[in-house]
Amino acid sequence: MKHLRMGVLLSSLCFNLLAMSLAMLMIPSLVIGIVTYEITKKQLDLAGEQQLIQDVLHVCALIDEANIQVKAGKMTLAAAQEMVKE
């Protein structure tokens, strides 16, 4: 009977040690993963916003150049509109 009680105690102790070890490994890993995800998400949002601003500025410059060519008579309005659409 004493041997059986000792086996259950040892088994319970091993289980508790294993559970505690897994928790000590998983919790920091989870925190690192969440923090890294948030940082990366913010960086990607910022990069996307900057790229969008650059694209808009480029299109505005293209429209201005097409407008100058139309006013100078070097290009028709329809051709300028088509150029900007592409």
CYANA upper distance limits for C-alpha pairs under 8 A (distance plus 0.5 A):
  1 MET  CA      5 ARG  CA      6.81
  2 LYS  CA      6 MET  CA      6.69
  3 HIS  CA      7 GLY  CA      6.74
  4 LEU  CA      8 VAL  CA      6.83
  5 ARG  CA      9 LEU  CA      6.70
  6 MET  CA     10 LEU  CA      6.55
  7 GLY  CA     11 SER  CA      6.47
  8 VAL  CA     12 SER  CA      6.48
  9 LEU  CA     13 LEU  CA      6.55
 10 LEU  CA     14 CYS  CA      6.61
 11 SER  CA     15 PHE  CA      6.66
 12 SER  CA     16 ASN  CA      6.64
 13 LEU  CA     17 LEU  CA      6.62
 14 CYS  CA     18 LEU  CA      6.52
 15 PHE  CA     19 ALA  CA      6.53
 16 ASN  CA     20 MET  CA      6.51
 17 LEU  CA     21 SER  CA      6.51
 18 LEU  CA     22 LEU  CA      6.64
 19 ALA  CA     23 ALA  CA      6.65
 20 MET  CA     24 MET  CA      6.61
 21 SER  CA     25 LEU  CA      6.81
 22 LEU  CA     26 MET  CA      6.43
 23 ALA  CA     27 ILE  CA      6.35
 24 MET  CA     28 PRO  CA      7.50
 25 LEU  CA     29 SER  CA      6.93
 26 MET  CA     30 LEU  CA      6.45
 27 ILE  CA     31 VAL  CA      6.74
 28 PRO  CA     32 ILE  CA      6.58
 29 SER  CA     33 GLY  CA      6.57
 30 LEU  CA     34 ILE  CA      6.68
 31 VAL  CA     35 VAL  CA      6.63
 32 ILE  CA     36 THR  CA      6.49
 33 GLY  CA     37 TYR  CA      6.57
 34 ILE  CA     38 GLU  CA      6.76
 35 VAL  CA     39 ILE  CA      6.73
 36 THR  CA     40 THR  CA      6.55
 37 TYR  CA     41 LYS  CA      6.50
 38 GLU  CA     42 LYS  CA      6.74
 39 ILE  CA     43 GLN  CA      6.77
 40 THR  CA     44 LEU  CA      6.61
 41 LYS  CA     45 ASP  CA      6.62
 42 LYS  CA     46 LEU  CA      6.66
 43 GLN  CA     47 ALA  CA      6.61
 44 LEU  CA     48 GLY  CA      6.52
 45 ASP  CA     49 GLU  CA      6.61
 46 LEU  CA     50 GLN  CA      6.67
 47 ALA  CA     51 GLN  CA      6.63
 48 GLY  CA     52 LEU  CA      6.61
 49 GLU  CA     53 ILE  CA      6.77
 50 GLN  CA     54 GLN  CA      6.77
 51 GLN  CA     55 ASP  CA      6.64
 52 LEU  CA     56 VAL  CA      6.69
 53 ILE  CA     57 LEU  CA      6.71
 54 GLN  CA     58 HIS  CA      6.61
 55 ASP  CA     59 VAL  CA      6.73
 56 VAL  CA     60 CYS  CA      6.66
 57 LEU  CA     61 ALA  CA      6.71
 58 HIS  CA     62 LEU  CA      6.72
 59 VAL  CA     63 ILE  CA      6.63
 59 VAL  CA     84 VAL  CA      8.04
 60 CYS  CA     64 ASP  CA      6.66
 61 ALA  CA     65 GLU  CA      6.65
 62 LEU  CA     66 ALA  CA      6.63
 62 LEU  CA     84 VAL  CA      7.18
 63 ILE  CA     67 ASN  CA      6.54
 63 ILE  CA     84 VAL  CA      6.87
 64 ASP  CA     68 ILE  CA      6.72
 65 GLU  CA     69 GLN  CA      6.83
 66 ALA  CA     70 VAL  CA      6.69
 66 ALA  CA     75 MET  CA      8.34
 66 ALA  CA     80 ALA  CA      5.90
 66 ALA  CA     81 GLN  CA      8.43
 66 ALA  CA     83 MET  CA      8.37
 66 ALA  CA     84 VAL  CA      8.06
 67 ASN  CA     71 LYS  CA      6.64
 67 ASN  CA     80 ALA  CA      7.84
 68 ILE  CA     72 ALA  CA      6.61
 69 GLN  CA     73 GLY  CA      6.69
 69 GLN  CA     74 LYS  CA      5.71
 69 GLN  CA     75 MET  CA      6.11
 70 VAL  CA     74 LYS  CA      6.44
 70 VAL  CA     75 MET  CA      5.37
 70 VAL  CA     76 THR  CA      6.21
 70 VAL  CA     77 LEU  CA      6.48
 70 VAL  CA     80 ALA  CA      7.52
 75 MET  CA     79 ALA  CA      6.87
 75 MET  CA     80 ALA  CA      6.96
 76 THR  CA     80 ALA  CA      6.70
 77 LEU  CA     81 GLN  CA      6.62
 78 ALA  CA     82 GLU  CA      6.66
 79 ALA  CA     83 MET  CA      6.60
 80 ALA  CA     84 VAL  CA      6.74
 81 GLN  CA     85 LYS  CA      6.70
 82 GLU  CA     86 GLU  CA      6.91
